[in-house]
Amino acid sequence: MDRDDLPYYLALESCPGIGAVSYRQLTDSLASNPRLLAELPTSELAAAGLKQPQIEHLKNPDSSQLDATLAWLDAAEGHHILSLDDDLYPDLLKELRDAPPLLYATGRLELLNTPQIAIVGSRNCTPGGARTAEDFARYLAGAGLTITSGMALGIDRHAHLGALAANGNTIAVVGTGIDRIYPSSNKQLAYQIAEQGLILSDFPIGTSPHGSNFPKRNRIISGLSVATLVIEATRKSGSLITARLSMEQGREVFAIPGSIHNPQAKGCHHLIRQGAKLVDQAADIIDDIGSLLGYVAEQATSEDPPANTSLEQEYQELLDCMGYDPVSIDTLVERSGLTIEQLSSMLLILELNDYIQPAPGGLYLRCQPAGAT
């Protein structure tokens, strides 16, 4: 985009009553870009259905918003603004009827048109869900996929961390102005992503976090990606919005199942009933979407070595007693015949070696050892 045209792009983007769909309709039907649109006679704009306040807004752009945007754009070499007619605007996202007119980006623009998979899930994930997100992201990033998520707490955060740990590519799509970091606890993560990957937003500079922003943000996460993977989600999770949008956009949706007693698994089970593909290892995803992407992904170079599963017999028997649902120590006493003292010692050893994890209510939950995918 020509820098001199930026005020007109910002004016059309922020014009009251004009959203992403009508923005595209106006530039498709009346003028090829917002500057040419603003230069049209008032009568022609009125004939197209624009009201007088809208016409004034287009012809006299807000200087305060422009000044803030230019200050951000000039603050660092890695700051970028893309419009729909830019060559680097992502092809998959452009297919959406409501594709965002402007994208604000910090980092490596070349990642926008790399093959991406969205990994999303609960903000209040379990320790096992966090580890699963990191393991899957590490494997998939090592196989050449860019990991796209929302830089929220929980599954999003751990998906980004997994990709970074593999020295892979990751894109964070945020629900604020790109000059804001939300939540603030992700400040260090945001710096890492801006350095090694890309942060993306379609909200104007200075936009604060608001609940209504995040469903809008989700359409970009799914729209950039050839597939969406959901790891832990309640039935009311925003991750289900991302998955639904992915289905509506004709993209693949994968979900990881969990215990029927775990509320964080109920959203995934719902998606599977709706047609999402059940997966329990990252290699299944590569097998499924490799042909869709038109290439065979390389074996993940960052894949961890298989976890050591040669447990002593008494520990393996205790794991067998646990099953895969949360269980109390009293129940384990009943099932195993061991004393509380014996169990306490053995449970500590299993937890230190990542075979189990504590669950709410003083329960224990069997889990996959770290690194296994």
Buried (B, 14 or more C-beta within 10 A) or exposed (E): BEEEBBBBBBBBBBBEEBEBEBBBBBBEEBBEBBBEBBEBEEEEBEEBEBEEEBBEBBBEBEEEBBEBBBEBBEEEEBBBBBBBEBEEBBEBBBEBEBBBBBBBBBBBBEBBBBBBBBBBBBBBBBEBBBBBBBBBBBBBBBBBBBBBBBBBBBBBBBBBBBBBBBEBBBBBBBBBBBBBBBEEEBEEBBEBBBEBBBBBBBBBBBBEBEEEBBEBBBBBBBBBBBBBBBBBBBEEBBBBBBBBBBBEBEBBBBBBBBBEEBBBBBBBBBBBEEEBBEBEBBBBBBEBBBEEBEEEBEEBEBBBEEEEEEBEEEBEBBBEBBEEBBBEBEBBBEBBEBEEEBBEEBBEBBBEBBBBBBBEEEBBBBBBBBBBB
